[in-house]
Amino acid sequence: MSMLPAGKLLAFAAQGERLCLGVRRAGRWIVCPYGAVLDGASAKDQCARCAQLDRSRSVAADTMADDPRPYGVYLAYFGPGLLKVGITAAERGPARLVEQGAVAYAWLGRGPLMAARRAEALLGSALSVPDRFAKAAKRAARGALPPAPDRAAELAQLHRTARELAGWPETLEPVEFACADHTELFGLDRIPSEVAELGGMTPGAEIVGEVLTGVGSDVYLRLAGVGAGVGAGEWEGEGAAGSGGAAGVVAVMDARLLSGWVLGPAAGAVTTVPVRAAARGAGEREREGKGKGGQEGLF
């Protein structure tokens, strides 16, 4: 989740060009040898060639089958009907669930990497449980979450059903059901039902607002205002943009869009990044077409 505390005031501008971050090796980033410029609207912080090199030794790309570390299989809840299965290195604990913005989760099993992979595939084939959801579906679900006991009950039902499946990997140790909920950690009660979305940065674009909370890579801001013409006609919620800009509009920003930019202080007092209404019906479309949206990374 965002490390920005609630109430913090932000006022920054993108400077220069957005550059590829390079390749991560041994816990540090190696500068991109191509000096590649990235699209400001993409959540990807690597160029195609650096990304390809990263995946040459990656659990996500199944190119690390010899990884000796134990892995945990988890069930993650993002909203009614939005439950997914995933795996993460046991040493990381719940960090992966926090990064994904899981509202609640439960561990299902623990064991070698390939056993964890087989369990993940088993849930996908036997129960049609996806291994990813698009960000739009997650955002839409946060605005209308059922009470925590209902969330736990939905997770518990899937946990029971999964454990009863034939073909459970012998080397994967089952884990008793225990639901962990992130309501307090994420400050979900500070997210209003009507939320706009901030678009990608461009050279010189500015964001000015107050942090409400952070969920995974999403940062929710109460904008100080919107530059003339930027939000007009795009956002029609409370405080819609007009000749004086929009003040008090809550918008969500994907912090991954900031990667690769040099950020400096804002020169103005309003946000000049495009502000648009959130996509409608994203959750329902995602449930019908699971796995078609972008993934926020793995492990």
Residue pairs with C-beta under 8 A, 6 or more apart in sequence:
1 98
1 99
1 101
1 185
1 186
1 214
1 215
1 216
2 211
2 213
2 214
2 215
2 217
2 218
2 219
2 255
3 214
4 10
4 211
4 214
4 219
5 211
6 187
6 190
6 211
6 212
6 213
7 210
7 211
8 210
8 211
9 209
9 210
9 211
10 207
10 208
10 209
10 210
10 211
10 221
11 206
11 207
11 208
11 224
11 265
11 266
11 269
12 206
12 207
12 263
12 264
12 265
12 266
13 204
13 205
13 206
13 207
13 263
13 264
13 265
13 266
13 267
14 40
14 201
14 202
14 203
14 204
14 205
14 206
14 261
14 262
14 263
15 203
15 204
15 261
15 262
15 263
15 264
16 203
16 261
16 262
17 37
17 203
18 37
18 38
18 39
18 40
18 201
18 260
18 261
19 32
19 35
19 36
19 37
19 38
19 260
20 32
20 34
20 35
20 36
20 37
20 38
20 45
20 46
20 47
20 50
20 260
21 29
21 32
21 45
21 46
21 50
21 259
21 260
22 29
22 30
22 31
22 32
22 33
22 46
22 50
23 29
23 30
23 32
23 46
23 50
23 53
23 54
24 30
24 54
32 46
32 47
32 50
34 47
34 49
34 50
36 47
36 49
36 50
38 44
38 45
38 46
38 47
38 260
39 200
40 200
40 201
40 202
40 205
40 257
40 261
41 199
41 200
41 257
42 200
42 257
43 135
43 217
43 254
43 256
43 257
43 294
43 296
44 51
45 256
45 259
45 260
46 54
55 61
55 63
56 63
57 63
57 64
58 64
59 67
59 89
59 113
59 298
59 299
60 297
60 298
60 299
62 117
64 113
65 113
65 114
67 89
67 113
69 89
69 90
69 91
69 113
70 89
70 90
70 91
70 110
70 111
70 112
71 87
71 88
71 89
71 90
71 110
71 111
71 112
71 113
71 115
71 116
72 87
72 88
72 89
72 90
72 107
72 109
72 110
72 116
72 175
73 85
73 86
73 87
73 107
73 108
73 109
73 110
73 116
73 119
73 120
73 172
74 85
74 86
74 87
74 88
74 96
74 97
74 105
74 106
74 107
74 108
75 83
75 84
75 85
75 105
75 106
75 107
75 108
75 129
75 155
75 158
75 159
75 162
76 83
76 84
76 85
76 86
76 97
76 100
76 102
76 104
76 105
77 83
77 102
77 103
77 104
77 105
77 151
77 154
77 155
78 84
78 101
78 102
78 103
78 133
78 137
78 138
78 141
78 142
79 103
79 137
79 138
79 140
79 141
79 142
79 144
79 145
79 283
80 141
80 146
80 154
81 283
81 287
82 133
82 137
82 138
82 141
82 283
82 286
82 287
83 129
83 154
83 155
83 158
84 129
84 130
84 131
84 132
84 133
85 108
85 119
85 120
85 123
85 124
85 129
85 130
85 131
85 162
86 96
86 100
86 120
86 131
86 132
86 298
87 113
87 116
87 117
87 119
87 120
87 299
88 95
88 96
88 97
88 299
89 299
90 110
92 299
94 105
94 180
96 299
97 105
97 180
97 182
98 182
98 185
98 216
99 216
99 217
99 296
99 297
100 216
100 296
101 138
101 186
101 215
101 216
101 217
101 218
101 296
102 182
102 216
103 141
103 142
103 145
103 151
103 181
103 182
103 183
103 186
103 188
104 148
104 151
104 152
104 155
104 179
104 180
104 181
104 182
105 155
105 179
105 180
106 155
106 156
106 159
106 177
106 178
106 179
106 180
107 175
107 178
108 119
108 159
108 162
108 163
108 174
108 175
109 115
109 116
109 119
109 168
109 169
109 172
109 173
109 174
109 175
110 116
110 172
110 173
110 175
111 169
111 171
111 172
111 173
112 171
112 172
115 169
115 170
115 171
115 172
116 169
116 172
118 169
118 172
119 168
119 169
119 172
120 131
122 165
122 167
122 168
122 169
123 129
123 162
123 165
124 130
124 131
126 165
126 167
127 158
127 161
127 162
127 165
128 290
129 158
129 162
130 290
130 291
131 291
132 290
132 291
132 293
132 295
133 286
133 290
133 293
134 282
134 286
134 292
134 293
134 294
135 218
135 254
135 293
135 294
135 296
136 278
136 279
136 282
136 283
136 286
136 293
137 282
137 283
137 285
137 286
137 287
137 293
138 216
139 195
139 197
139 218
139 252
139 278
139 282
140 278
140 279
140 280
140 281
140 282
140 283
141 283
142 188
142 191
142 215
143 191
143 192
143 193
143 194
143 195
144 193
145 151
145 188
148 181
148 183
151 179
151 181
152 179
152 181
155 177
155 179
156 177
156 179
159 177
160 177
163 174
168 174
182 188
183 189
186 213
186 214
186 215
187 212
187 213
187 214
188 213
188 215
190 212
190 213
190 220
191 212
191 213
191 215
191 220
191 250
192 250
194 237
194 238
194 250
195 220
195 250
195 251
195 252
195 278
196 231
196 235
196 237
196 249
196 250
196 251
196 252
196 275
196 276
196 277
196 278
197 251
197 252
197 275
197 276
197 277
197 278
197 279
198 207
198 221
198 251
198 252
198 253
198 254
198 271
198 273
198 274
198 275
199 273
199 274
199 275
199 276
200 257
200 273
200 274
201 207
201 257
201 258
201 261
201 273
202 273
204 272
205 272
205 273
206 227
206 266
206 267
206 268
206 270
206 271
206 272
206 273
207 221
207 253
207 266
207 271
207 273
208 223
208 224
208 225
208 266
208 268
208 269
208 270
208 271
209 221
209 222
209 223
209 224
209 251
209 271
210 221
210 222
210 224
211 219
211 220
211 221
212 220
212 221
212 222
212 250
213 219
213 220
214 220
214 255
216 296
217 254
217 255
217 256
217 296
218 252
218 253
218 254
218 255
219 252
219 253
219 255
220 250
220 251
220 252
220 253
221 250
221 251
221 252
221 253
222 248
222 249
222 250
223 246
223 247
223 248
223 249
223 250
223 251
223 270
223 271
223 275
224 247
224 269
224 270
224 271
225 244
225 245
225 246
225 247
225 269
225 270
225 271
226 232
226 235
226 241
226 245
226 246
226 249
226 270
226 271
226 272
226 275
227 245
227 268
227 270
227 271
227 272
228 243
228 245
230 241
230 271
230 272
230 273
230 274
230 275
231 240
231 241
231 245
231 246
231 249
231 274
231 275
231 276
232 240
232 241
232 242
233 241
234 241
234 274
234 275
234 276
234 277
235 241
235 246
235 249
235 251
235 275
235 276
235 277
236 277
237 249
237 277
238 248
238 249
239 246
239 247
239 248
239 249
240 246
240 249
241 249
241 275
245 270
246 275
249 275
251 271
251 275
252 278
256 296
286 292
286 293
